[in-house]
Amino acid sequence: MNYTETLSHFIANSTMQDFPEEVVDASKKCLLDWIGVTLGGMKDPSVRLLVHFIEEMGGRRQASILGYGTKTNLLYAALANGMMSHVLDFDDAHSGVRTHPSAPLIPALLSVAEYRGLSGSDFITAFVVGFEITIRVGFALGRQYYDAGWHATSVLGRFGAAAGVGRLLNLNVRQLCNAFGLAATQAGGVRDVFGTMGKPFHAGKAAMDGALSALLAQRGFRAPEDILSQNSGFPALFSSEYNPNRLTIDLGKSYHILGGSFKPYAACLLAHPVIDGMVILKEECNIDNNMVEKIDLEVSPMAMKVAGNMKPKDGMEGKFSLHFVAALALIYGGAGNSLFTDETVRDPGIKRLMRKVKASSKASLGETEARVTITMKDGTRYARRISTPKGDPGNPLTFEEIVGKFRDLTAEVLSAEGASHIIETVRNLDKLKTSAKLVKLCRAQTGIDTAVPVMKK
């Protein structure tokens, strides 16, 4: 079987009418969540550096950088919006393949849809097939490549973006096969950059490269047309456990978008079970932080590997520290984005509680699981085991809960009325005649400092 060709037929022939209602609804949740985390991240110093660099480089005014109102060529817009959407590490995820599907996919789609004046139903169709390809390639590769140090969002995101943009451009099967070949030859990104500006840059570059792959394929640019076959060099380089059958199982019958997770906490998804456990114990047991003797965390081996930073130096590193998020959740009763600051990391109370945290990995625990135990100075012990943290497909956020997250993230840059317009536009996305209308609504409406930040050497 030519697996690349089979996927390409699925992409080329899919329409929004093919999708169950729950799949269309899930796409709207993903988009609203994405817009919220993107506008919420627009003030980050790394984003401002990139936006000013793009302004300096110049480019045709084809697509918008969200929030800023700046227009540039659609590839630069995808790069900036992709980085902006992942900088808070608050965007949707899929724990089954350890990736963030929307961060590379939506920026590529919005740039092309805005430039071409495409409709909301066009966007939904492209998003669903792009999401599907992202996850299916992830399952086919298995987990070995991630364990070896590759970043799934960076690797898989290029395939999803190429597929989605290919659908927007109405590429034929052969063109789509070439787009996959171009996406594969650009795939990369290492996990060593986690906790730095390099991680969100991966999402932006995947968006840019995926769009580039589809746009070049449209013009006749050639690449291997069966890059996803068992004998292809691409999977051979990344994973010895590659199983191409997973690319096509129940294709067009079941949709992986229904297995996505939405983050209620602005931290690495692998840390969410710990946060959930600490929040529950704080709420149920009325714990006095000053009387805590020790905190024991048991997590999956991968959670320990990715989020085991015992001494984060800043807010970004704090997102990958089980010790930090445990202390944060117990003190504040949550882990919202506003808490992940350099000042919070340096707070004496947080640091004092962090020193009482001991984290260890247990092979028997899955990546959505954790056991948290708080021992008080009088010997009292409080414990919880978390298996399906809030936001997991088994414990999902509703559309209205995502609305609440969206309003919280955008309060500093949108008026309440402006936020409501975006929410209703997304809610009725399938009826939207042009995606450019939605993009225009996503311009910051309140004062915001966009000056280039001075970075420490």
Residue pairs with C-beta under 8 A, 6 or more apart in sequence:
1 244
1 248
2 226
2 229
3 226
3 228
3 229
3 244
3 247
3 248
4 177
4 180
4 181
4 225
4 226
4 227
4 228
4 229
5 173
5 177
5 225
5 226
6 247
6 248
6 251
7 133
7 136
7 163
7 176
7 180
7 228
7 247
7 248
7 251
8 173
8 174
8 176
8 177
8 180
9 173
10 129
10 132
10 251
10 252
11 129
11 133
11 163
11 166
11 167
11 171
11 176
12 166
12 167
12 170
12 171
12 172
12 173
12 176
14 125
14 128
14 129
14 167
14 252
15 125
16 24
16 121
16 124
16 125
16 128
16 430
18 252
19 124
19 125
19 128
19 255
20 255
22 258
23 128
23 255
23 257
23 258
24 124
24 128
24 430
25 399
26 255
26 257
26 258
26 260
27 124
27 127
27 128
27 131
27 257
27 429
28 124
28 399
28 426
28 427
28 429
29 262
29 397
29 399
29 402
30 92
30 101
30 102
30 106
30 127
30 131
30 257
30 260
31 102
31 106
31 123
31 127
31 426
31 429
32 399
32 402
32 403
32 406
32 422
32 423
32 426
33 91
33 92
33 102
33 262
33 402
33 405
33 406
34 85
34 91
34 92
34 102
34 103
34 106
35 66
35 406
35 410
35 422
35 426
35 442
36 402
36 405
36 406
36 407
36 409
36 410
37 85
37 86
37 88
37 90
37 91
37 409
38 66
38 67
38 81
38 84
38 85
38 442
39 66
39 67
39 409
39 410
39 413
39 414
39 442
39 444
40 88
40 90
40 337
40 409
40 410
41 47
41 84
41 85
41 86
41 87
41 88
41 90
41 200
42 66
42 67
42 68
42 84
42 413
42 444
42 448
43 412
43 448
43 449
44 84
44 87
44 88
45 453
45 455
46 83
46 87
46 197
46 200
46 201
47 80
47 83
47 84
47 87
48 450
48 451
48 452
48 453
49 452
49 453
49 455
50 79
50 80
50 83
50 201
50 204
51 65
51 68
51 70
51 80
51 450
52 452
54 65
54 70
54 72
54 76
54 79
54 80
55 70
55 72
57 76
58 72
59 72
59 73
59 75
59 76
60 72
60 73
61 71
61 72
62 71
62 72
62 73
62 74
62 77
62 111
62 114
62 115
63 71
63 72
63 73
63 74
63 77
63 78
63 110
63 111
63 112
63 114
63 115
63 439
64 70
64 71
64 77
64 114
64 439
64 440
64 442
64 443
65 71
65 72
65 76
65 77
65 80
65 81
65 84
66 81
66 84
66 110
66 439
66 442
66 443
67 84
67 413
67 442
67 443
67 444
67 448
68 443
68 444
68 450
69 443
69 444
71 77
72 80
74 111
74 112
74 114
74 115
74 211
75 111
75 208
75 211
75 212
76 208
77 107
77 110
77 111
78 107
78 108
78 110
78 111
78 161
78 204
78 207
78 208
78 211
79 107
79 204
79 205
79 207
79 208
80 107
80 204
81 106
81 107
81 110
81 111
81 204
81 207
82 103
82 104
82 107
82 108
82 200
82 203
82 204
82 205
82 206
82 207
82 208
83 200
83 201
83 203
83 204
84 200
84 204
85 91
85 102
85 103
85 106
85 107
85 200
85 203
86 100
86 103
86 153
86 199
86 200
86 202
86 203
86 204
87 197
87 200
88 266
88 337
88 340
88 409
89 199
89 200
89 266
89 267
89 268
89 319
90 263
90 265
90 266
90 337
90 409
91 100
91 102
91 103
91 263
92 100
92 101
92 102
92 260
92 261
92 262
92 263
93 99
93 100
93 101
93 260
93 261
93 263
93 269
94 100
94 101
94 134
94 135
94 138
94 256
94 259
94 260
94 261
95 261
95 269
95 367
95 368
95 392
96 135
96 138
96 139
96 256
96 259
97 134
97 135
97 138
97 139
97 141
97 143
97 152
97 156
98 138
98 143
98 146
98 152
98 302
98 367
99 134
99 135
99 138
99 152
99 153
99 156
99 157
100 153
100 157
100 203
101 130
101 131
101 134
101 135
101 156
101 157
101 160
101 257
101 260
102 131
103 153
103 157
103 200
103 203
103 206
103 207
104 134
104 153
104 154
104 157
104 158
104 160
104 161
104 203
104 204
104 206
104 207
104 210
105 127
105 130
105 131
105 134
105 157
105 160
105 161
105 164
105 207
105 210
106 127
106 207
107 161
107 203
107 204
107 207
108 130
108 161
108 164
108 165
108 207
108 208
108 210
108 211
109 123
109 126
109 127
109 130
109 161
109 164
109 165
109 168
110 123
110 435
110 439
111 207
111 211
112 118
112 165
112 168
112 169
112 211
113 122
113 123
113 126
113 168
113 435
113 436
114 435
114 436
114 439
116 168
116 169
117 434
117 435
117 436
118 168
118 434
118 435
119 432
119 433
119 434
119 435
120 428
120 429
120 430
120 431
120 432
120 433
120 435
120 438
121 429
121 430
121 432
122 168
122 435
123 168
123 429
123 432
123 435
124 429
124 430
125 167
126 164
126 165
126 167
126 168
127 164
128 255
128 257
129 163
129 164
129 167
130 160
130 161
130 163
130 164
130 165
130 167
131 160
131 164
131 255
131 256
131 257
131 260
132 163
132 251
132 255
132 256
132 257
133 159
133 160
133 163
133 164
134 156
134 157
134 159
134 160
134 163
135 156
135 256
135 257
135 259
136 246
136 247
136 248
136 251
136 256
137 156
137 159
137 160
137 228
137 247
138 152
138 156
139 243
139 246
139 247
140 228
140 235
140 242
140 243
140 244
140 245
140 246
140 247
141 155
141 156
141 235
141 238
141 239
141 241
141 242
142 239
142 241
142 242
142 243
143 241
144 239
144 240
144 241
145 152
145 155
145 238
145 239
146 152
146 191
147 302
149 190
149 191
149 192
150 188
150 189
150 190
150 191
150 238
151 189
151 190
151 191
151 193
151 194
151 199
151 202
153 189
153 202
153 203
153 206
154 187
154 188
154 189
154 202
154 203
154 205
154 206
155 187
155 188
155 189
155 206
155 238
156 206
157 202
157 203
157 206
157 207
157 210
158 183
158 184
158 186
158 187
158 206
158 209
158 210
158 213
159 180
159 183
159 184
159 187
159 210
160 210
161 183
161 206
161 207
161 209
161 210
161 211
161 213
161 214
162 179
162 180
162 182
162 183
162 210
162 211
162 213
162 214
162 217
163 176
163 179
163 180
163 210
163 214
164 210
165 179
165 210
165 211
165 213
165 214
165 215
166 175
166 176
166 179
166 214
166 217
168 214
169 214
169 215
169 218
171 179
171 214
171 217
171 218
174 225
175 217
175 218
176 214
176 217
177 225
177 226
177 227
178 217
178 221
178 222
178 223
178 225
179 213
179 214
179 216
179 217
179 223
180 213
180 223
180 227
180 228
181 222
181 223
181 224
181 225
181 227
182 212
182 213
182 216
182 217
182 221
182 223
183 209
183 210
183 213
184 223
184 224
184 227
184 228
184 232
184 234
185 223
185 227
185 234
186 209
186 212
186 213
187 234
187 238
189 202
189 205
189 206
191 306
193 199
193 201
193 202
194 268
194 306
194 320
195 309
195 312
195 316
195 317
195 319
195 320
196 316
197 316
217 223
224 232
226 232
227 234
228 234
228 235
228 244
228 247
229 244
230 242
230 244
235 242
235 244
236 242
258 393
259 393
260 393
261 269
261 391
261 392
261 393
262 391
262 396
262 397
262 402
262 405
263 269
263 272
263 391
264 272
264 390
264 391
264 397
264 401
264 405
265 271
265 272
265 275
265 325
265 329
265 334
265 335
265 336
265 391
266 319
266 335
266 336
266 337
266 339
266 340
267 275
267 307
267 318
267 319
267 320
267 325
267 335
267 340
268 306
268 307
268 319
268 320
270 299
270 300
270 302
270 303
270 306
270 307
270 367
271 303
271 307
271 319
271 320
271 321
271 322
271 325
272 368
272 389
272 390
272 391
272 392
273 299
273 303
273 368
273 369
273 370
273 386
273 387
273 389
274 297
274 299
274 303
274 322
274 325
274 326
274 329
274 370
274 372
274 386
275 325
275 326
275 328
275 329
275 334
275 335
275 389
276 370
276 386
276 389
276 390
277 370
277 371
277 372
277 384
277 385
277 386
278 325
278 326
278 329
278 330
278 372
279 329
279 333
279 334
279 335
280 384
280 386
281 287
281 330
281 372
281 374
281 382
281 384
282 329
282 330
282 333
283 333
285 374
285 382
287 330
287 374
287 376
287 382
288 376
289 330
289 331
289 349
289 353
291 376
291 377
291 378
292 330
292 353
292 356
292 374
292 375
292 376
292 377
293 356
293 375
293 376
293 377
294 356
294 357
294 358
294 374
294 375
295 326
295 327
295 330
295 353
295 356
295 357
295 358
295 372
295 373
295 374
295 375
296 358
296 360
296 371
296 372
296 373
296 375
297 322
297 326
297 357
297 358
297 359
297 360
297 370
297 371
297 372
298 359
298 360
298 361
298 362
298 365
298 370
298 371
298 372
299 307
299 322
299 359
299 360
299 361
299 362
299 365
299 369
299 370
300 361
300 362
300 365
300 366
300 367
300 369
300 370
301 361
301 362
301 363
302 367
303 322
303 361
303 367
303 370
304 322
304 359
304 360
304 361
305 361
306 320
307 320
307 321
307 322
307 325
308 321
308 322
308 359
309 317
309 320
309 321
309 322
309 323
309 324
310 321
310 323
310 354
310 359
311 321
311 323
312 318
312 320
312 321
312 323
312 324
312 345
313 345
314 342
314 345
315 340
315 341
315 342
315 344
315 345
316 340
317 345
318 324
318 325
318 328
318 340
318 344
318 345
319 325
319 340
322 357
322 359
323 354
323 357
323 359
324 345
324 350
324 354
325 335
326 353
326 354
326 357
326 359
326 372
327 350
327 353
327 354
327 357
328 335
328 339
328 344
328 350
329 335
330 353
330 374
331 349
331 350
331 353
332 339
336 408
337 409
344 350
362 371
365 371
366 387
368 386
368 387
368 388
368 389
368 392
369 385
369 386
369 387
370 385
370 386
371 383
371 384
371 385
371 386
372 383
372 384
372 386
373 381
373 382
373 383
374 381
374 382
374 383
375 381
376 382
388 394
388 395
389 395
390 397
391 397
397 405
399 427
403 423
406 419
406 422
406 423
407 416
407 419
410 419
411 419
412 446
412 448
413 444
413 445
413 446
413 448
414 422
414 444
414 445
414 446
415 445
415 446
418 441
418 445
421 441
422 438
422 441
422 442
425 432
425 437
425 438
425 441
426 438
429 438
432 438
